[in-house]
Amino acid sequence: MPADPRRLRAARHAQPAAAAPRSAPRRKPITVERITDAALEVVAAEGYDALTIRRVAAVLGTGPSSLYAHIVTKDDIDDLLIGRLYAQVVLPEPDPGAWREQLLGVYAQIRDLYLKYPGVSRAALAMVPTHLETLRVGEGILAILLAGGIEPRTAGWVRDAMSLYVGAYALEQSMVRQRRRHPDQGQEWVLGNEELLDRFTALPAEEFPHTRRHAAELISGTADDRFEFALGRLMDNLRPASG
């Protein structure tokens, strides 16, 4: 009879029972922590696309069946990965006078953690989090927005929108870096600003008048500049709840 996924996931967050004395095992037991370590190792070395239960098991020197005492599907590994990364996020004490800066700071931390592991932000997309660390960060972001006077429903929706943008941003940046590391796999799609400017200004003026005329402005700014711009524009439309 297959294990109940909800019980397995709940068990991951329960207090561990005291271990009975026993002789040292021949090999280290498979644990949730070791599964997470191995999954991060795979993503760091090979990218998120290489992450499978079989690949994680190989890193641990065992077979896939050994992992099923702790996980049910690869989605569980995704949950563990994001939980491990979010455990490193430092949440500020919500300050009504600095909520914008605090929100940007938290999302910048998440962005940087995603970028350390190529493509890992895909694990956070289309996922309902169950890991307590992921939920902790979500709670912290909500607290910052509420401290800024943002109405609860708006706070929840903007949290979703910002999280989606940060995940997509990190995914695109990871894809760009991967293509740059493998010139034989699509280098022509990754252009420097100078070459991109040359291409835009060489477009036929009658068909692309705006792109050609404003080429320099279109390609201006660093990736971080654009990241802060996008989140800033989302925050600009937030207004404290009346009353």
Residue pairs with C-beta under 8 A, 6 or more apart in sequence:
2 72
3 68
3 69
3 72
5 72
5 73
5 76
8 70
8 71
8 72
8 76
9 76
9 79
9 130
12 32
12 70
12 80
12 131
13 131
13 132
27 61
28 34
30 60
30 62
30 66
30 67
30 69
30 70
31 70
32 70
32 80
34 60
35 56
35 60
35 67
35 70
35 71
35 77
35 80
36 77
36 80
36 81
36 83
36 84
38 56
38 59
38 60
39 51
39 56
39 77
39 80
39 81
40 81
40 84
40 117
41 59
42 50
42 51
42 55
42 56
42 59
43 50
43 51
43 81
43 117
43 118
43 119
43 120
44 116
44 117
44 118
46 55
47 118
47 119
47 174
47 178
48 117
48 118
48 119
48 120
48 122
48 123
48 174
49 119
51 74
51 77
52 74
53 64
53 67
53 71
53 73
53 74
53 77
54 64
56 67
56 77
57 63
57 64
57 66
57 67
60 66
60 67
70 76
71 77
71 80
75 127
77 123
78 123
78 124
78 127
79 123
79 127
79 129
79 130
79 131
79 134
80 131
81 117
81 120
81 123
82 120
82 123
82 124
82 127
82 129
82 131
82 134
83 129
83 131
83 132
83 133
83 134
84 133
85 110
85 113
85 114
85 117
85 120
86 110
86 113
86 131
86 133
86 134
86 136
86 137
87 133
88 109
88 113
89 106
89 109
89 110
89 113
89 137
89 140
90 109
91 106
91 136
91 137
91 140
91 143
92 102
92 105
92 106
92 144
94 102
94 143
94 144
94 146
94 147
95 102
95 147
96 147
96 148
96 149
99 144
99 145
99 147
99 148
100 148
100 232
100 235
102 144
103 141
103 144
103 145
103 148
103 162
103 231
103 235
104 228
104 231
104 232
104 235
106 137
106 140
106 141
106 144
107 141
107 162
107 163
107 166
107 231
108 227
110 137
110 163
110 166
111 166
111 169
111 170
111 227
114 120
114 121
114 124
114 166
114 167
114 170
114 171
114 174
115 170
115 173
115 174
118 174
118 177
118 178
119 171
119 174
119 175
119 178
120 170
120 174
121 166
121 167
121 168
121 170
121 171
121 174
122 167
122 171
124 163
124 167
125 164
125 167
125 168
125 171
129 135
129 138
138 159
141 159
141 162
141 163
142 155
142 156
142 159
145 154
145 155
145 158
145 159
145 238
146 152
146 155
148 238
148 240
149 240
149 241
150 158
150 238
150 239
150 240
150 241
151 241
154 238
154 241
158 234
158 235
158 238
161 234
162 231
162 234
165 230
165 231
165 234
166 231
169 223
169 227
169 230
173 223
176 190
179 185
179 186
179 187
179 189
179 190
180 187
180 190
191 199
193 219
196 219
197 215
197 216
197 219
200 208
200 211
200 212
200 215
200 218
200 219
201 212
201 215
203 211
203 212
205 212
211 218
221 229
